Amino acid sequence: MVKPDEDTPEPLMTDDLAFTSAAELAALIARRAVSPVELVDAVLDRIERSQPALNAFITVCADEARAAAREAEAAVVRGETLGPLHGVPFAVKDLVNTAGVRTTFGSVALADNVPAVDSPAVARLKAAGAILVGKTTTPEFGHKCFTEAPLFGRTVNPWDLGRTCGGSSGGAATAVAAGLAPIGIGTDGGGSSRIPAACCGVVGFKQTLGLVPHDLTPDGFGNQSHITPMTRTVTDTALMLQAMAGPHPSDPHALGLTVPDFVSATRAEGNLKGVRIAWRPLLGNTMLAREVREACERALTAFAELGAIVEPINDGFASTEPIWLILTQSFWNARFRRYVAEFGPRMSETLLRQMDNGAGHSAVALQEAMFERTRVFREIQGWFGRHDIVATPTLSRTALAVDHDFFAPIEIDGDVADTVRKAWYPYTLPFNLSGNPAVTLPCGFGGDGLPIGLQLVGPHLGDARLLRAAALFEEVRPWAADRPTLPGL
């Protein structure tokens, strides 16, 4: 390990180190087998070399990251007690505040916005020893499932540069999948961490509402958005959650919640004997790609081999998109309409169009949507009287073309399906409305070589048990060794 007062060699990041988990990196740093300074330098070099092809970052805070790495290395040399993520680089979606590092929300309207303080999730990761290396891309104000905006251009899928990485946490998923950072913070208001995680073949976890405090939404009580981990392994998700979770006065849903031992829950020990899993291949949609269904059902065979009881369910669950749209479009108009007069020509056309589509929602319609959200919560929570876990596909097909029109229909197995939100990711929206924990796990590849995701959903505050099932699945069907081939890396 290089001491702080010695010259640092040229950055060298082998593929193995670039794809090493955060848990392993922290262990290597603690025993002086890896230098935080060398690791951060190598990560920054890898980000720079990948940026022309992937465009995963809006802002790279190289100077701040190198200073933090030198401090982290000095702490190791002094023999100090180290945090569980000491010296580990992390990235943050540009919808989450970072002190002294600009936070643009993917919008020209906030291109020069520099927060004075970190959001709680960021502050807590730093307290655990992690080192911020940059801010990852997001569509403007996180408004859609493709990661593109006038501010920065377009982010692509590391498995195929002609396909979308998903969104709105597309930069975070791309960075983690491409070995640009072992872990990242995303957000999820309708699937925004799970969609890109499934597109890019990584783990995307949306925890129970309130478990990780959300300090940025102006509607703390009606919030349906989550600040989330984005990782390559289930253990790394647990490490991030362990650091990020806990009560905070900014979030009414966070108050009074206890934090379980997530890390212990992900030790792949024992089996799933007696665990009841409901398999719901459709969730308010009518079309599912054959290869996605087959990959998910092969994954469920692994759960059965672990002792779980898998039962197919089709009870006619209705699409939740109409409810989600009224709530979300009303929110967008209330929060972002103020920027249109000055910045409208430089804002995303897809955001402006969706705000216009929802501009006529009445107060009564909004209140009725709130009633419907409660009904959906009660219906979904009722599922867990009979089953412990609900399994669905994460997406109905693999990643769409990078230039797909957001308002146009998609194709599934060569047939025209419905629009993107209705037909591609009906599986994610319901659990933002209900607040249930949900995780997407890689479960195979399509014929186009792109990842396929399986979503597992648990009851409220069932996050640790959900992670345990995910960890046991990962143990028998590992995916972390799968790596995209990237130009320039």
DADANOR-V982141 format. One record per residue. N is the residue number from 0. D_FIRST is the distance of its C-alpha to the first C-alpha in Angstrom with 2 decimals. Layout:
BEGIN
n: <N	N>
d_first: <D_FIRST	D_FIRST>
END
This chain:
BEGIN
n: <0	1	2	3	4	5	6	7	8	9	10	11	12	13	14	15	16	17	18	19	20	21	22	23	24	25	26	27	28	29	30	31	32	33	34	35	36	37	38	39	40	41	42	43	44	45	46	47	48	49	50	51	52	53	54	55	56	57	58	59	60	61	62	63	64	65	66	67	68	69	70	71	72	73	74	75	76	77	78	79	80	81	82	83	84	85	86	87	88	89	90	91	92	93	94	95	96	97	98	99	100	101	102	103	104	105	106	107	108	109	110	111	112	113	114	115	116	117	118	119	120	121	122	123	124	125	126	127	128	129	130	131	132	133	134	135	136	137	138	139	140	141	142	143	144	145	146	147	148	149	150	151	152	153	154	155	156	157	158	159	160	161	162	163	164	165	166	167	168	169	170	171	172	173	174	175	176	177	178	179	180	181	182	183	184	185	186	187	188	189	190	191	192	193	194	195	196	197	198	199	200	201	202	203	204	205	206	207	208	209	210	211	212	213	214	215	216	217	218	219	220	221	222	223	224	225	226	227	228	229	230	231	232	233	234	235	236	237	238	239	240	241	242	243	244	245	246	247	248	249	250	251	252	253	254	255	256	257	258	259	260	261	262	263	264	265	266	267	268	269	270	271	272	273	274	275	276	277	278	279	280	281	282	283	284	285	286	287	288	289	290	291	292	293	294	295	296	297	298	299	300	301	302	303	304	305	306	307	308	309	310	311	312	313	314	315	316	317	318	319	320	321	322	323	324	325	326	327	328	329	330	331	332	333	334	335	336	337	338	339	340	341	342	343	344	345	346	347	348	349	350	351	352	353	354	355	356	357	358	359	360	361	362	363	364	365	366	367	368	369	370	371	372	373	374	375	376	377	378	379	380	381	382	383	384	385	386	387	388	389	390	391	392	393	394	395	396	397	398	399	400	401	402	403	404	405	406	407	408	409	410	411	412	413	414	415	416	417	418	419	420	421	422	423	424	425	426	427	428	429	430	431	432	433	434	435	436	437	438	439	440	441	442	443	444	445	446	447	448	449	450	451	452	453	454	455	456	457	458	459	460	461	462	463	464	465	466	467	468	469	470	471	472	473	474	475	476	477	478	479	480	481	482	483	484	485	486	487	488>
d_first: <0.00	3.80	6.39	9.52	11.70	10.13	11.52	10.11	11.11	13.98	13.61	13.56	14.74	16.27	19.23	17.75	14.84	17.42	19.69	17.47	19.09	18.06	18.41	16.00	13.38	13.79	13.50	10.28	8.76	10.68	9.43	5.64	6.15	6.03	5.27	8.90	9.34	8.77	10.74	13.44	13.83	14.34	16.73	18.63	19.01	20.34	22.68	24.02	24.73	26.42	28.47	31.43	32.04	31.16	31.55	29.72	28.82	31.23	28.75	25.07	23.63	20.79	20.83	20.95	18.17	15.78	16.95	16.44	12.86	12.20	14.16	12.43	8.99	11.13	12.85	10.03	9.35	13.16	13.59	15.92	17.69	16.20	18.54	19.04	17.65	14.88	12.91	15.14	17.08	20.85	23.98	27.38	30.80	32.69	35.32	33.14	32.71	29.47	29.71	29.67	29.03	32.25	33.75	36.52	37.79	38.05	41.10	42.27	43.97	40.68	38.67	37.92	37.52	34.60	34.53	34.13	32.51	30.47	32.37	31.77	29.78	27.32	27.16	26.56	23.66	22.04	22.88	21.09	17.86	18.32	17.95	21.05	20.73	24.46	28.00	29.39	32.91	36.03	39.71	41.55	41.52	40.37	43.94	43.69	41.94	41.02	38.17	39.86	41.23	42.72	39.79	37.15	38.92	38.06	35.06	35.38	34.46	31.43	33.47	36.38	36.47	40.20	39.90	39.13	35.94	38.23	38.14	38.01	34.28	34.02	31.09	29.02	30.04	29.43	25.92	24.96	26.89	25.40	21.71	21.53	20.42	20.12	22.66	25.39	28.32	31.73	35.28	38.24	41.85	43.57	40.89	38.49	35.33	36.96	38.67	35.64	33.55	36.36	36.63	32.95	32.36	30.13	30.82	32.84	33.87	36.61	36.83	40.04	41.41	40.07	37.22	34.78	36.64	37.86	38.43	39.47	42.62	45.82	47.52	45.64	48.45	49.19	45.61	44.69	41.28	37.96	34.39	32.43	29.17	28.40	26.00	25.72	26.02	28.29	25.62	23.83	27.29	27.73	24.47	25.60	29.11	28.08	26.43	29.14	32.29	34.58	37.62	37.77	40.92	40.73	41.60	44.74	43.67	40.49	42.40	42.87	40.64	38.47	35.02	34.80	31.77	30.76	27.61	29.71	32.32	30.08	29.38	31.33	33.69	37.43	39.63	41.80	45.10	47.77	45.79	48.28	47.13	49.55	49.06	50.35	50.17	52.12	51.81	54.50	54.15	56.21	54.05	50.89	49.56	50.31	46.85	45.28	47.71	47.10	43.29	43.60	46.16	44.04	41.26	43.86	44.77	41.29	41.98	45.31	43.72	41.59	44.90	45.54	49.04	49.15	52.31	53.18	54.62	56.67	58.53	59.03	56.35	57.18	54.92	53.34	52.88	56.06	54.92	51.40	52.85	55.21	52.56	49.93	52.25	53.82	50.40	49.45	52.76	52.48	48.94	48.65	52.25	51.96	49.79	52.27	54.71	52.15	49.59	51.63	51.71	47.91	47.30	46.85	50.25	49.35	48.65	51.85	53.91	52.69	53.36	56.81	57.44	56.81	58.47	61.69	60.42	62.67	61.80	63.65	61.68	58.41	59.64	60.79	57.35	55.93	58.49	57.44	53.77	54.84	56.91	53.99	51.81	54.54	55.10	51.46	50.87	54.01	52.40	50.25	53.31	53.54	50.02	46.51	44.77	46.18	44.78	45.48	44.17	41.92	43.63	46.88	45.45	42.28	41.07	43.87	44.09	41.99	45.25	47.35	49.85	48.94	52.66	53.65	54.09	51.52	52.26	51.59	52.44	54.49	56.57	56.62	55.30	55.29	53.13	49.35	49.18	52.06	51.23	47.46	45.94	48.71	46.42	44.09	46.56	48.32	45.31	44.64	48.25	48.04	44.57	43.66	40.07	39.49	36.62	36.51	34.80	34.52	37.27	37.76	38.63	41.91	43.74	42.26	38.70	37.89	36.56	39.01	38.40	40.01	40.50	40.78	42.48	42.89	45.14	44.34	41.48	40.92	37.38	35.68	38.21	37.81	34.04	34.69	37.07	34.64	31.84	34.30	35.39	31.86	31.39	34.48	34.30	30.61	29.98	26.28	26.02	28.66	27.30	29.33	29.39	28.71	29.80	27.15	24.24>
END
